[in-house]
Amino acid sequence: MALKMLLVDDEPLARSRLRTLLADCAAPAAEVAGEAGNAAQAMEQLRRQAFDAVLLDIHMPGADGLALAGVLRGMPEAPAVVFVTAHAEHAVTAFDLEAVDYLTKPVRLERLQLALQKVERAVQGKRGGAETVQDVLVIQDRGRTERVPVVEVLYFKAELKYITVRTAAKSYILDGSLSDLEERHGSQFLRVHRNALVARRAVRALEKHFDAEEGEGWAVRLSGIDESLA
């Protein structure tokens, strides 16, 4: 069954591009069930019908997307929120508002499809159809078996064939895949890079970053450790 989407953007061309991209999404599929050019129109749509998710711009006339997301957060049957914006600097605020994902324009089909998968997991979780989140990781470390509470993990980072599991106290090596960890703990962690998941609660800042291989980009700084992640 296709996800029901509400597009909220003051630029008709931006909404048109999203409609085109959503029509090409298949796993899961999505249908545009409503559109709005500002927060007031969006609330009118939300009063009329239920949506699985809102694709939400930030800079709009009147109340901006962040303000609207704050209102949606308090709704009993709140739709998942995916921000779609040209401005990367609002990412930390967006995740404080419990956004499912944060896309920067121009949006690529593959990135939008990944966001829809996160929406689908969030919807299934609300309906009670998702697996119970596992609260403890069982890690083999130098002949010992360690039980590491997921709530203590700051990030997972894929390196060669293993995953580095980082807490504020130490690092562990886990045999597994980043995709499996995202599937099981996606409500608590956010994919910031193809090789990294970070704990939503630990995101402290987003800053400019230069990498010798990837060039200029952004890095996430986390509470509890000095290192940053691209």
C-alpha positions as CSV (number, residue, x, y, z in Angstrom):
1,M,0.0,0.0,0.0
2,A,1.4,3.4,-1.0
3,L,2.3,6.0,1.7
4,K,0.0,9.0,1.7
5,M,2.1,12.2,1.4
6,L,1.5,15.9,1.9
7,L,3.8,18.2,0.1
8,V,4.4,21.6,1.7
9,D,6.5,24.1,-0.2
10,D,5.8,27.7,-1.3
11,E,7.4,27.0,-4.7
12,P,5.1,25.2,-7.2
13,L,8.1,24.0,-9.2
14,A,9.6,22.4,-6.1
15,R,6.3,20.5,-5.4
16,S,6.2,19.5,-9.1
17,R,9.7,18.0,-8.9
18,L,8.8,16.1,-5.7
19,R,5.6,14.7,-7.4
20,T,7.7,13.4,-10.3
21,L,10.3,11.8,-8.0
22,L,7.6,10.2,-5.8
23,A,5.9,8.7,-8.8
24,D,9.2,6.8,-9.5
25,C,9.5,5.5,-5.9
26,A,8.6,1.9,-5.6
27,A,9.9,0.4,-2.3
28,P,7.8,1.7,-0.7
29,A,5.5,3.5,-3.2
30,A,4.0,6.9,-2.3
31,E,1.1,8.9,-3.5
32,V,0.7,12.7,-3.2
33,A,-2.6,13.0,-1.3
34,G,-2.3,16.8,-0.8
35,E,-0.3,19.9,-1.4
36,A,0.1,23.2,0.4
37,G,2.1,26.4,-0.2
38,N,2.3,27.5,3.4
39,A,1.8,26.3,7.0
40,A,-1.8,27.5,7.2
41,Q,-2.8,25.6,4.0
42,A,-1.0,22.5,5.4
43,M,-3.0,22.6,8.6
44,E,-6.2,22.9,6.6
45,Q,-5.2,19.8,4.7
46,L,-4.3,17.9,7.9
47,R,-7.7,18.7,9.4
48,R,-9.4,17.2,6.4
49,Q,-7.5,13.9,6.2
50,A,-4.7,11.8,7.6
51,F,-1.3,11.6,6.0
52,D,1.5,9.1,6.6
53,A,4.2,11.8,6.1
54,V,4.8,15.5,5.3
55,L,7.6,16.5,2.9
56,L,8.2,20.0,4.4
57,D,10.2,23.0,3.2
58,I,11.6,25.3,5.9
59,H,11.7,28.8,4.5
60,M,8.1,29.8,3.6
61,P,6.0,33.0,4.0
62,G,4.3,33.2,7.4
63,A,5.1,30.4,9.9
64,D,8.1,28.4,8.6
65,G,8.5,24.7,8.4
66,L,10.2,24.4,11.8
67,A,7.3,26.1,13.4
68,L,4.8,23.8,11.6
69,A,6.8,20.7,12.6
70,G,6.6,21.8,16.2
71,V,2.8,21.9,15.9
72,L,2.6,18.6,14.2
73,R,4.7,17.0,16.9
74,G,1.9,17.7,19.4
75,M,-0.9,16.1,17.2
76,P,-2.3,12.8,18.5
77,E,-1.9,11.1,15.0
78,A,1.0,13.1,13.9
79,P,2.4,12.3,10.4
80,A,6.1,11.6,10.0
81,V,8.1,14.7,9.0
82,V,10.8,14.8,6.3
83,F,12.3,18.2,5.8
84,V,13.2,19.1,2.2
85,T,15.2,22.3,2.0
86,A,18.1,24.1,0.4
87,H,19.5,25.0,3.8
88,A,21.6,22.4,5.5
89,E,22.2,24.5,8.7
90,H,18.8,23.7,10.2
91,A,19.5,19.9,10.5
92,V,20.2,19.9,14.2
93,T,17.0,21.8,15.0
94,A,15.1,19.5,12.7
95,F,16.1,16.4,14.5
96,D,15.3,18.0,17.9
97,L,11.7,18.2,16.4
98,E,11.9,14.4,15.8
99,A,12.1,14.6,12.0
100,V,12.4,11.2,10.3
101,D,14.8,12.6,7.7
102,Y,16.4,15.8,6.3
103,L,16.9,16.1,2.6
104,T,18.7,19.0,0.9
105,K,17.7,20.3,-2.6
106,P,18.1,19.2,-5.3
107,V,16.7,15.9,-4.0
108,R,18.0,12.7,-5.7
109,L,15.6,9.8,-6.3
110,E,17.8,7.3,-4.3
111,R,17.9,9.6,-1.3
112,L,14.1,10.2,-1.4
113,Q,13.5,6.5,-1.6
114,L,15.7,6.0,1.5
115,A,13.7,8.6,3.4
116,L,10.4,6.9,2.4
117,Q,11.8,3.6,3.9
118,K,12.4,5.5,7.2
119,V,8.8,6.8,7.0
120,E,7.5,3.3,6.4
121,R,9.3,2.0,9.5
122,A,8.0,4.9,11.6
123,V,4.4,4.2,10.4
124,Q,4.8,0.5,11.1
125,G,6.1,1.3,14.6
126,K,3.0,3.4,15.3
127,R,0.8,0.6,14.1
128,G,2.6,-2.0,16.2
129,G,3.9,-3.9,13.2
130,A,7.6,-3.2,13.7
131,E,9.9,-5.5,15.6
132,T,10.6,-4.6,19.2
133,V,13.8,-2.6,19.4
134,Q,16.7,-4.5,20.9
135,D,18.0,-2.5,23.8
136,V,21.4,-4.3,24.2
137,L,24.2,-5.2,21.8
138,V,26.1,-8.4,22.5
139,I,29.7,-7.8,21.5
140,Q,32.6,-10.3,21.6
141,D,35.7,-8.4,22.8
142,R,39.1,-10.1,23.3
143,G,37.5,-13.3,24.4
144,R,34.9,-11.6,26.6
145,T,31.2,-11.1,25.8
146,E,30.1,-7.6,26.5
147,R,26.5,-6.3,26.7
148,V,26.4,-2.7,25.6
149,P,23.1,-0.8,26.0
150,V,22.1,0.8,22.8
151,V,21.2,4.0,24.6
152,E,24.9,4.4,25.4
153,V,26.0,4.2,21.8
154,L,26.9,7.5,20.1
155,Y,27.6,6.2,16.7
156,F,28.0,3.1,14.5
157,K,30.7,3.4,11.7
158,A,31.3,0.9,9.0
159,E,35.1,0.2,8.6
160,L,36.2,-2.5,6.2
161,K,34.3,-5.7,7.2
162,Y,33.4,-4.5,10.7
163,I,31.4,-1.9,12.6
164,T,32.9,0.4,15.1
165,V,30.5,0.9,18.0
166,R,31.4,4.1,19.9
167,T,30.2,5.0,23.4
168,A,31.4,8.0,25.5
169,A,33.7,5.5,27.4
170,K,35.2,3.3,24.7
171,S,35.0,1.8,21.2
172,Y,34.0,-1.8,20.4
173,I,34.2,-3.8,17.2
174,L,31.0,-5.5,16.0
175,D,30.6,-8.0,13.2
176,G,27.6,-7.0,11.2
177,S,26.2,-4.5,8.7
178,L,25.2,-0.9,9.0
179,S,21.9,-1.6,7.1
180,D,20.9,-4.2,9.7
181,L,21.6,-1.8,12.6
182,E,19.6,0.9,10.8
183,E,16.7,-1.5,10.3
184,R,16.7,-2.5,14.0
185,H,17.5,0.9,15.6
186,G,16.4,3.4,13.0
187,S,14.1,5.3,15.4
188,Q,17.1,6.1,17.7
189,F,19.8,6.6,15.0
190,L,20.2,8.8,11.9
191,R,22.3,7.9,8.9
192,V,24.5,10.9,8.2
193,H,26.9,9.2,5.7
194,R,27.0,6.0,3.7
195,N,29.3,4.6,6.4
196,A,27.8,6.1,9.6
197,L,24.8,6.2,11.9
198,V,24.7,8.6,14.8
199,A,22.5,8.7,17.9
200,R,19.8,11.4,17.4
201,R,19.9,12.4,21.1
202,A,23.7,13.0,20.8
203,V,23.7,15.4,17.8
204,R,25.2,18.7,19.1
205,A,26.2,20.7,16.0
206,L,26.6,20.7,12.3
207,E,29.7,22.3,10.9
208,K,31.6,22.9,7.7
209,H,34.2,20.2,7.1
210,F,36.9,19.5,4.5
211,D,37.9,16.0,3.6
212,A,40.9,15.3,1.4
213,E,39.0,12.6,-0.5
214,E,35.5,14.0,-0.6
215,G,36.2,17.7,-0.6
216,E,34.1,20.3,1.2
217,G,31.1,19.1,3.0
218,W,29.5,18.9,6.5
219,A,30.4,17.2,9.7
220,V,28.3,16.2,12.7
221,R,29.7,16.9,16.2
222,L,28.3,14.7,19.0
223,S,28.0,15.2,22.7
224,G,30.4,13.2,24.8
225,I,33.3,12.9,22.3
226,D,35.7,15.2,20.6
227,E,35.8,13.7,17.2
228,S,33.3,14.7,14.4
229,L,31.8,12.5,11.6
230,A,31.4,13.5,8.0
